[in-house]
Amino acid sequence: MCDTVFKLGDLIFHAVEDPFDGYRSYLNSINITNSDEARDTIFFHTPVARVQVWEGTGPNDFEGYEFRDISDGHCWLRIGTAHTDDLYPWFVFEYNPRRE
């Protein structure tokens, strides 16, 4: 679970892959979680950025959400489903730390 968990403010979220897809390639849902495993996940003590959540599309027919820094537009996190074509969708959970 901890590889698809993120925190906004005081809330911890879990991005869940579709359990009925044999390849586990679609985003099913994003849920607020209080599971023990999620609470044991290590998060930064201070926020790394203030973000705005964008819903939309992108490269590789991406459908989902982007968490963009409100100061410069840096995309910290992308969550959703992307498609090479109709036969090859994949679950997307991409954390993009700032490279300095």
N, C-alpha and C positions, 0 to 999 in steps of 0.2 A: 504494500500500500504506500509506503513512504516515498516511493519514486514518482507518485502522481498526486502528492499533497502539497498545498501551498497555503500561505497565510496572508490575509488582508485585514489590517487592523487587529482586532482581537479574535477574529473568526478564522477557523481552520477549514479548508475546503479539500474535497477529494474528487478528482476527475476519474470517472469510472468508464472502463471500456465496456462495450456491449457484450453481456454474458451469453447471449444466444447466437453470436456470430462465432463460428468455429475457428476463425482465424484471429478473433479478438481485434478487429481492425477499425471499428467505428467508435466514436465517442457516444456513450449512452447518456450520461448525465454528469452534472457537477453538483455535489451535495455538501452541505455543512456537516462536519463530522465532529464527534467528541470521543471517538474510539481511543482506547488506551494506546494503541500503536501510533496514532496521529499525534496524541498529546506528548508522546516520547520523542517525536521528531525534533531535531535541533533546528531552531530558527534564529536569525539575527535578533539581538536584543533591541536594536534600533532599526527603524525602517531603512531600506536601501534606496527607496524612491517613493514619490507620490505618483500614482498611476491613474490613468483613465482606461476603462475597459471598452474596447471597440468590438462590435459584432460585424462579421462580414466575410469576404472572400479574399483570396490571394493566390500566390503561385501554386501550381499543381492542383488547381481547383479546390483550394483550401476553403473549408467552411467551418467557422468557429469563432474564437475570441482571441484578441490580442490585448495585452496589458502594456500600455505605452506610457513612458515617463512624460508627465505633463510639462516638464521644463525643456526637453529637447526632442521628444518623440521616439526615444530609444525603445525598442520592443523588448521587454524583459521576459515575457512568457507568451507562448502561443498554445492554445488548447483547441482541439477539434478533430476533424477528419479531412484528409487530403486524398486525391484520386490520381493515379496515373491514367487510368481509364475506368470504365464501369466494372471491370473485373478485378482491379487491384486497389481498393481503398486501404488506407492505413490510419491508425490512431496517432494523433499528434499531441505530444506534450514536450515542448521545447523551451527550456530555460536558457536565456541568453544573457549571461553576465556581461557587464561592461568591460571591454578590453581597453586597457590604458597603457 
